[in-house]
């Protein structure tokens, strides 16, 4: 049976040289800013979503700028 090992790329830049497989762990924290620029393009493909998004944007007192908008998770790095 093959042995599993956890390695950090920033500690060993050549770690993938002899690896057969690998898994990248990816997480978001309250320090992440995940862009929402893709939302209008996604909504264009779904009429129901497009209509709902337009309705919500029109109701907003502040113009919605998806190019600048982002979301942040509530988890801090230790929780993630």
C-alpha positions as CSV (number, residue, x, y, z in Angstrom):
1,X,0.0,0.0,0.0
2,X,1.3,3.5,-0.9
3,X,2.1,5.9,1.8
4,X,0.4,9.3,2.1
5,X,2.4,12.3,2.9
6,X,1.5,16.0,3.4
7,X,4.0,18.5,1.8
8,X,3.9,22.2,1.5
9,X,5.0,23.7,-1.8
10,X,6.4,26.8,-0.3
11,X,8.8,24.7,1.9
12,X,9.8,22.4,-0.9
13,X,9.4,23.9,-4.4
14,X,10.5,20.7,-6.2
15,X,8.0,18.5,-4.3
16,X,6.1,17.5,-7.5
17,X,9.2,16.2,-9.3
18,X,8.7,12.5,-8.2
19,X,5.0,12.6,-7.3
20,X,2.5,10.3,-9.1
21,X,-0.6,12.2,-7.7
22,X,-1.4,15.2,-5.7
23,X,-4.2,17.1,-4.0
24,X,-4.4,20.8,-3.6
25,X,-6.3,21.9,-0.5
26,X,-8.0,25.2,-1.1
27,X,-10.0,27.3,1.3
28,X,-11.4,30.7,1.7
29,X,-11.2,32.8,4.9
30,X,-12.5,36.2,6.1
31,X,-9.3,37.5,4.7
32,X,-10.2,36.4,1.1
33,X,-11.9,38.6,-1.4
34,X,-13.6,36.5,-3.9
35,X,-14.7,38.5,-7.0
36,X,-18.4,38.5,-8.2
37,X,-17.5,39.8,-11.7
38,X,-18.8,36.6,-13.3
39,X,-22.4,36.8,-11.9
40,X,-24.0,38.9,-14.7
41,X,-22.5,36.6,-17.4
42,X,-23.8,33.6,-15.5
43,X,-27.3,35.2,-15.1
44,X,-27.4,35.8,-18.9
45,X,-27.6,32.0,-19.4
46,X,-30.5,31.6,-17.0
47,X,-33.6,33.8,-17.6
48,X,-35.0,33.3,-14.2
49,X,-31.8,34.2,-12.5
50,X,-31.3,37.2,-14.8
51,X,-34.8,38.5,-14.0
52,X,-34.2,38.1,-10.3
53,X,-30.8,39.8,-10.4
54,X,-32.1,42.7,-12.4
55,X,-35.0,43.2,-10.0
56,X,-32.6,43.2,-7.0
57,X,-30.2,45.6,-8.6
58,X,-33.0,48.0,-9.4
59,X,-34.2,47.9,-5.8
60,X,-30.7,48.7,-4.5
61,X,-30.2,52.3,-3.4
62,X,-26.5,51.9,-4.4
63,X,-25.5,51.0,-7.9
64,X,-24.2,47.4,-8.1
65,X,-20.8,47.1,-9.6
66,X,-20.0,43.4,-10.0
67,X,-16.5,44.2,-11.3
68,X,-15.7,45.6,-7.9
69,X,-18.0,43.5,-5.8
70,X,-16.7,40.5,-3.7
71,X,-17.8,38.2,-1.0
72,X,-15.9,37.0,2.1
73,X,-16.6,34.0,4.2
74,X,-17.2,34.3,8.0
75,X,-14.4,31.8,8.8
76,X,-11.1,33.0,10.1
77,X,-7.9,31.2,9.0
78,X,-7.8,28.9,12.1
79,X,-11.5,27.9,11.6
80,X,-10.8,27.1,7.9
